[in-house]
């Protein structure tokens, strides 16, 4: 597997990184098999967070005796010194290690919270040897861009894929100029991009970018391992057509499925409901054509218009209005499908 240096850290890491959000859905045995298979395939960078339930603990169990072979990045959502240190100590216990390679502030709303006592706390932990490098993650281009310019962060983690804007691509190039390591989340845009080959080819064009592919199944790992062995050319006509088609359909104001809108007081599954029209076009529809899923979508009608979701959306989406439109589209699709099914029964 191809290796590269992560910004100014000096860390040599695989150009395919492992995003550990999906392993929350696996049993401990399943996650151990997948993580160890990833290491055997040459993946050396693993990204997790305190907020990812038991993800840290699963990584810790899988690599307890191979700590020196991997680079671990984890995160704290806290901005108060005591809570930051409590998070760090919990992470160290979960990961069965005495240090974290990259400790990241997890999606702060502004830099005011991380350039004062919060940052000083992490800096002291670095001096104590509990962390090696300091990073930040964000879904706001303004916050991420400003963080990169500060010179305080060794890495920045930000959504990046072939649906990204010219301004976002310029930001990636700026990080390379500043020698700030760039960890790319959402390489598949939360599942809306379905062509891994095209996504891989696009991201491989940026030498300093390390995609954190969210993997849950052995087949997904095998796919990225194969792409590493036989990297596709970005100018492959099939890839260019796939990217052009997706950009035409998906570029603009749409839900990326980041989940920062949650929790919802009406228990609406906002990231799914807000982009159901795209999911219906881009994924097998059987999973959405059940009475249980329709009941989930119906919760949109219980929206109390509190706008808490809109205030938390890093992309500035008008979520209450978007949810209502998407629910209407879903109901229309449901009725069409079930009308067609009824006609089949009658004709038989």
C-alpha positions in Angstrom: 0.0 0.0 0.0 1.3 3.4 -0.9 2.6 5.5 2.0 3.0 9.2 2.4 4.0 11.8 5.0 1.2 13.5 6.9 1.9 17.2 6.7 4.6 18.5 9.0 4.0 15.6 11.5 6.7 13.4 9.9 4.3 10.5 10.4 4.5 8.0 7.5 0.9 6.8 6.9 -0.9 4.7 4.3 -2.7 6.8 1.7 -5.8 4.8 2.5 -7.0 5.7 6.0 -9.6 3.8 8.1 -12.7 5.8 9.3 -14.0 3.9 12.3 -17.5 5.2 12.6 -19.1 2.1 10.9 -17.5 -0.4 13.3 -19.9 0.8 16.0 -22.4 -1.4 14.2 -20.2 -4.5 14.3 -19.8 -7.0 17.1 -16.4 -7.0 18.9 -15.4 -10.2 17.1 -16.4 -8.8 13.7 -14.6 -5.5 14.3 -11.5 -7.2 15.4 -11.4 -9.4 12.2 -12.0 -6.3 10.0 -9.4 -4.1 11.7 -6.7 -6.8 11.7 -7.5 -7.5 8.0 -7.1 -3.8 7.3 -3.6 -3.8 9.0 -2.6 -6.9 7.1 -3.6 -5.1 3.9 -1.3 -2.2 4.8 -3.7 0.4 6.3 -1.8 2.1 9.1 -4.0 5.2 10.0 -7.2 4.7 12.1 -9.5 7.6 12.9 -12.0 7.4 15.8 -13.5 9.7 18.4 -14.9 9.8 22.0 -18.3 10.3 20.4 -18.2 7.1 18.4 -19.5 4.9 21.2 -17.4 1.8 21.5 -15.2 2.5 18.4 -12.1 3.3 20.4 -12.5 0.2 22.6 -12.7 -2.0 19.5 -9.6 -0.5 18.0 -7.8 -0.9 21.3 -8.7 -4.6 21.5 -7.8 -5.3 17.9 -4.4 -3.6 18.1 -3.5 -4.0 21.7 -0.2 -5.9 20.8 0.6 -4.0 17.6 0.4 -0.4 18.8 3.7 0.5 17.2 2.5 -0.5 13.7 -0.4 2.0 13.6 -1.2 5.7 13.8 -4.3 6.5 15.9 -6.3 9.7 15.6 -9.1 10.4 18.0 -11.1 13.4 19.1 -12.7 15.3 22.0 -15.9 17.4 21.6 -15.0 19.1 24.9 -13.7 22.7 25.2 -13.3 22.8 29.0 -9.9 21.8 30.3 -11.2 19.3 32.9 -13.4 17.6 30.4 -10.7 17.5 27.7 -8.4 15.7 30.1 -11.1 13.3 31.2 -11.8 12.5 27.5 -8.2 12.0 26.8 -7.7 9.6 29.8 -10.8 7.6 28.7 -9.4 7.4 25.2 -6.0 6.2 26.4 -7.7 3.4 28.5 -10.0 2.4 25.6 -7.2 2.3 23.1 -4.8 0.4 25.5 -2.0 3.0 24.9 -0.1 5.6 26.7 -0.4 8.1 23.9 -2.6 9.3 21.0 -0.8 10.1 17.8 -3.2 12.8 16.6 -5.6 14.4 19.1 -8.3 16.5 17.4 -10.8 19.1 18.5 -14.1 17.6 17.3 -16.1 20.1 15.1 -15.9 23.3 17.3 -18.3 26.0 16.3 -15.6 28.6 16.4 -11.9 28.9 17.1 -12.5 31.1 20.2 -13.0 27.8 22.1 -9.8 26.1 21.1 -7.2 28.9 21.0 -7.4 29.7 24.7 -7.4 27.4 27.7 -8.7 24.4 25.7 -5.7 24.6 23.4 -3.3 25.1 26.2 -4.7 22.0 27.9 -4.0 19.9 24.9 -0.6 21.5 24.5 0.3 20.5 28.1 -0.9 16.9 27.4 1.5 17.0 24.4 4.4 18.1 26.6 3.5 15.2 28.9 3.8 12.7 26.0 0.1 11.8 26.1 -0.4 13.1 22.5 2.0 13.6 19.7 0.2 16.0 17.4 -2.8 18.4 17.6 -5.5 18.5 15.0 -9.0 19.9 14.4 -12.1 18.6 12.5 -14.8 20.7 11.1 -17.7 20.9 8.6 -17.4 24.7 8.3 -15.0 25.8 5.6 -14.5 29.2 7.3 -13.5 27.5 10.6 -11.4 24.9 9.0 -9.7 27.5 6.8 -8.9 29.8 9.7 -7.6 26.9 11.7 -5.1 25.9 9.0 -3.8 29.5 8.8 -3.2 29.8 12.6 -0.2 27.5 12.6 -1.4 25.8 15.8 -2.7 22.6 14.2 -0.7 19.8 12.6 -3.8 18.3 10.8 -7.2 19.5 9.6 -10.0 17.0 8.9 -12.7 18.3 6.6 -15.2 16.7 4.1 -13.7 16.4 0.7 -14.7 14.5 -2.5 -15.4 15.2 -6.1 -18.6 17.1 -5.2 -16.5 19.7 -3.3 -16.5 23.3 -4.6 -13.7 25.1 -6.2 -13.2 27.1 -2.9 -12.9 23.8 -1.0 -10.3 22.5 -3.6 -8.4 25.7 -3.1 -8.5 25.1 0.6 -6.9 21.7 0.2 -4.1 23.1 -1.9 -3.6 25.8 0.7 -3.2 23.2 3.4 -0.5 21.6 1.2 1.3 24.9 0.9 1.1 25.4 4.7 2.2 21.7 5.2 -0.9 21.0 7.3 -1.9 17.4 7.1 -5.3 17.0 5.4 -7.6 14.1 6.6 -10.5 13.8 4.2 -13.8 12.7 5.7 -16.9 12.0 3.6 -15.0 10.6 0.6 -18.3 9.0 -0.5 -20.4 12.0 0.6 -22.2 10.0 3.3 -23.2 7.3 0.8 -24.5 9.5 -2.0 -21.4 8.7 -4.1 -21.6 5.1 -5.1 -18.6 4.8 -7.4 -15.6 4.1 -5.1 -13.3 3.8 -8.1 -14.2 7.4 -9.2 -13.9 8.8 -5.7 -10.5 7.0 -5.2 -9.2 8.4 -8.5 -10.2 12.0 -7.7 -8.8 12.0 -4.1 -5.5 10.3 -5.3 -4.8 13.5 -7.4 -4.0 15.3 -4.1 -0.8 14.0 -2.7 -1.3 15.4 0.8 -4.8 14.2 1.2 -5.5 11.1 3.3 -9.1 9.8 2.8 -10.6 8.2 5.8 -12.8 5.5 4.2 -15.6 4.4 6.4 -15.5 0.6 6.3 -17.9 -1.9 7.8 -17.5 -5.0 5.6 -14.6 -7.1 4.4 -15.8 -6.6 0.8 -15.3 -2.8 1.2 -11.8 -3.3 2.5 -11.0 -5.6 -0.3 -12.3 -3.0 -2.8 -10.0 -0.3 -1.5 -7.1 -2.7 -1.2 -7.6 -3.6 -4.9 -7.7 0.1 -5.8 -4.4 0.6 -4.0 -2.8 -2.2 -6.0 -4.3 -0.9 -9.3 -4.9 2.8 -8.9 -7.4 4.0 -11.6 -6.4 7.0 -13.7 -8.5 10.1 -13.1 -8.7 10.7 -16.9 -10.3 7.4 -17.5 -13.4 8.2 -19.7 -15.7 6.1 -17.5 -14.5 7.9 -14.4 -15.0 11.3 -15.9 -18.5 10.5 -17.0 -19.4 9.2 -13.6 -18.0 12.3 -11.9 -19.8 14.6 -14.3 -23.1 12.8 -13.8 -22.8 13.0 -10.0 -21.8 16.6 -10.0 -24.7 17.5 -12.2 -27.2 15.7 -9.9 -25.7 16.4 -6.5 -23.7 19.6 -6.4 -25.5 22.3 -4.4 -27.7 22.5 -1.4 -28.3 19.0 -0.2 -28.0 17.1 3.1 -24.5 15.5 3.4 -25.7 13.2 6.2 -23.1 14.5 8.8 -25.6 14.1 11.6 -24.8 17.4 13.5 -28.5 18.3 13.3 -29.3 15.6 15.8 -30.8 15.0 18.3 -34.3 15.9 17.2 -36.9 16.5 19.9 -39.5 14.9 17.6 -37.3 11.9 17.0 -37.0 12.5 13.3 -34.2 10.7 11.5 -33.1 14.0 9.9 -30.0 12.9 7.9 -32.0 10.1 6.2 -35.3 12.0 5.8 -33.6 15.2 4.5 -32.0 13.4 1.5 -34.5 10.6 0.8 -35.1 11.7 -2.8 -31.4 11.2 -3.5 -31.2 7.9 -1.7 -34.2 6.6 -3.7 -32.4 7.3 -6.9 -29.0 6.1 -5.9 -29.5 3.0 -3.7 -31.6 -0.2 -3.8 -35.1 1.0 -2.8 -36.4 -2.2 -1.1 -35.1 -1.1 2.3 -37.2 2.1 2.0 -40.4 0.4 0.9 -41.4 -1.1 4.2 -44.2 0.0 6.6 -41.5 0.5 9.3 -39.5 3.0 7.2 -42.7 4.8 6.1 -43.6 5.2 9.8 -40.1 6.7 10.4 -40.6 9.2 7.5 -44.1 10.1 8.9 -42.4 11.6 11.9 -41.6 14.6 9.7 -45.2 15.6 10.3 -44.4 15.9 14.0 -41.8 18.6 13.4 -42.3 21.3 16.0 -40.4 24.0 14.0 -38.0 24.5 16.8 -35.2 25.0 14.2 -32.6 23.5 16.4 -31.5 21.3 13.5 -31.1 24.3 11.2 -29.1 26.2 13.8 -26.7 23.3 14.0 -26.4 22.5 10.3 -22.9 23.3 9.1 -24.1 23.8 5.6 -26.9 26.3 6.5 -29.7 24.2 5.2 -33.3 25.2 5.9 -34.0 21.8 7.3 -37.7 22.1 8.4 -38.7 23.1 4.9 -36.4 20.6 3.3 -37.8 17.8 5.4 -41.4 18.6 4.4 -40.5 18.6 0.7 -38.6 15.3 1.1 -41.5 13.7 2.9 -43.8 14.7 0.1 -41.4 13.2 -2.5 -41.2 10.0 -0.5 -45.0 9.7 -0.2 -45.4 10.2 -4.0 -42.8 7.6 -4.7 -44.4 5.2 -2.2 -47.8 5.6 -3.8 -46.4 5.1 -7.3 -44.6 1.9 -6.2 -47.6 0.4 -4.4 -50.0 1.4 -7.1 -47.8 -0.5 -9.6 -47.7 -3.5 -7.3 -51.5 -3.5 -7.0 -51.8 -3.4 -10.8 -49.5 -6.4 -11.0 -51.6 -8.3 -8.6 -54.8 -7.4 -10.4 -53.4 -8.3 -13.8 -52.2 -11.7 -12.5 
